[in-house]
């Protein structure tokens, strides 16, 4: 159910809030960078305020964009990368299709068969994903176990194959770079929930950047802005 008044009671205009949220999630900018950039425009916005906006609206942006994601192919490339939270490494499971389009993602404190299973189930349930013909993974032993369980339970078709071919996963490993570039700037998150909310925004902006949403081509920056403002009911 869509939020009726997502910007109600905010002290700044909705277009300014969305601008800060979009820029933070799309570019390698810190909250203090954005504070200075807004000051150049004559707006006094504290960096902690921008942080709260990102925490509030990044998950909402991801939720509003999901129904507009284009269908993906049935060849999956699955991998996980590391994200630092409270000076400890946790895991971001990610998958792309054979064209490099994001399938889904899953943030987990563990790297085991249960986490792999949860991620695959989440990806299978996404409205834009196709039932996989093949799933390519790395040498992580958790994947074959999770794959076998899901196949036995009927979540995966009998003809679906699991491959462990390293070079085929170069596509998803290269896609990690966009996320790593953004997370490196903050030198880690202070809580799991803060990381989860921010990563939701990073991922959906990455999908938007790659042209995965209907009506917005790759590189169409104006189209990206127009779609985001439309999804939040804001006049650009």
N, C-alpha and C positions, 0 to 999 in steps of 0.2 A: 504494500500500500504506500503510495507516494506521500511524502511529507507535505502538509498544506502550506506552511509558512516557514521555510527553512531559515530565513534571515530575520525573523521577527525578533524584536528587542535588541538587535545589533546596533552598535553606535556608528558603524560605518556603512556606506552604501554597499549593496550586494555585489555590484560590478567590481568594486575595489577588493572585496573579500575574495571573490572568485579569481581575480587577477593574481593575487598573492598566492593563493592555493595552487593555481595552475603553474605558475612560475617555479614555485618551490618543488613541486612534484616532477616537473619536466626538465629543469636545468640544474647544474651544479652550483646551487646558491645556498648559503647559510641563512638562518633566520635574521641574523644581524645584517647580512648583505641586503636583504629585502627591506629591512628597517631603513637603511641608508637610501635605498632606491626610492622608497616612498617619500622620504624626507626631501629628496630632489624635486619631487612633484608637489611639495608643500603640504604633505600629509604626515602628521606625527603618529606613527603606528609603532608601538613597542614590539620588540621581537617576540616576547612571550605571548602577546596577543595573536601574532601570526602563527605561532606554534599551536595555540588553542584552536585557531581556525582550521589548520591542517588536520588536527586530531578529530575535529567535529565533522569536517566536510569530505575528507579523503574517502572514508568508507561509503559515504552517501554517493559520491561521484562514481565509485566502482559499481555500486548497486544500480544506479540509474543508467549506466552505460551498457551493462550486461545484455539487456534485451536487444540491443542494436548491433551486437557483434556478428560479423559474417561467419557462415559455416566454414569449418576447417577440414583438412583431409584426414584420411584414415590411417596415416603413417605417423606414429608418435615417436618423439625423441625425448626421453625422460632423464632428468639429472637433478642433483641437489647442490646447492652452494651454501657457503657459511656466512652468517651474519652475527656480529658481535652485540650481545646484550649484557649489560652489567659486567663487562670485561670477560664474559664467557661466550664461547661460540655455540650458536644454535643453528638450525637448518631450515633453509628455504627450498622446498621441492618445487621444481618448475618443469614444464613440458611445452614443446613447440611441435608443429607438424612439419611435413617435408618441405614446406615453403617458408619455414621460419616464423609462422604465425603462432602467437601465444595460445596455448590450449587452456591452461589453468595453472594455479600455484597453490601451495599449502605451506604454512609456517608451523614448524614443530620444534619442541625442545629436545626431541630424540631423533636418532637416525637408526631405525630398526624396521622390522617387517610390519609392525602395527602402523607406524607412520606412513610407510610406503603404501599400505593397503588403504588407509584413509585418503591419501592423496589420489590414488587411482580411482577410488569410488567418487570422490568430488569431481574429478575430471570427466568421468563417465556421465555424471548427472548434469553437467553443464549443457545448456540448450544449444550452444553453437558447435559442440563436438560431435564427430561421427564415431560410430562403433569402430574400434581399432581393428585393422587388418593385421598390423604388426606393431609391436612396442619395442623400441630399441633402448637399452639401458647400459649402464657401466658395469663394472665387476662387483658392485655392492651385492652381497649375498642375500640381502633382505628382499630384493625384487623378485627373484624366482619363487621364493616362499609365498609372498603376497600374490603373485600372479597365479600360482597353482591354486591357492585358496579361492580366489575370485572366479577362476575357471570352474572349479568343482561346484561352486555355489550358483553358477549360471549367470554371473554378472558379465563374464567375458565369453564370447562365442568359441565353439570348439576349434574353428579354423584360425583363430587368432594366434600369432606366433610371437614368442619372446626372443629377441636377439641381444647378444652382448658383443657388439662390434664397436670398438672404441672410436674409430674415425667417423662413424656415422653420427656420433653425438657431438661432433665439432660444432654443429649448427646451434644446439642449445647452449653449449659452453660459450660460444661467441655472444649469444644473446644475454648471458649473465653479465657481460661487461657494462651494459647500460645501468643495471641495478647496482653493481659494485662501484661504479663511478659516483653514484649519488650517495650511497651509504658510507663510503670512505670519508666524505667531507665531514660528516657528523661524528666520526671516530667512535661509532657505536651508539646504541640506544640505552636508556636508563631503565626501561621495563619491557617485558614481553608484549604487553598490550599496546604500548606506545609504538613499538616496532611493527606489530601486526597492522595497526591502523595506517601507519605511514607507508608500509609496503603495499597495501591495497591500492593506495593512490599512485605509487610509483609504477605498479604493474599496469593499471588501466591507462595511465598516460603513455606508457610504452606501447600499448596496443593501439591507442589513438595515433601515436606518432607513426606506427607502421601501416596505417591505413586500414585497420581491421574493423572499423565501425562503418555501417552502411551510410552512404552519402558523403563520406569524407575520404578523399584519396590521400595516399602517402605524400607528405610534403605540403599539403593544403593547410597551412597554418590558420588562415582566416576561417576555413571550414571547421577546424578544430575548435576555435574560439566560439563560433556561432553555435555549434552543437552543444558545447558545455553550457553556455548561457541559456540555450533553449531547454535543456534538460532540467535546469533549476528554475525555469520560468522567469528569467531575467531578460530584459531588452538590452541587446548589445549596443 
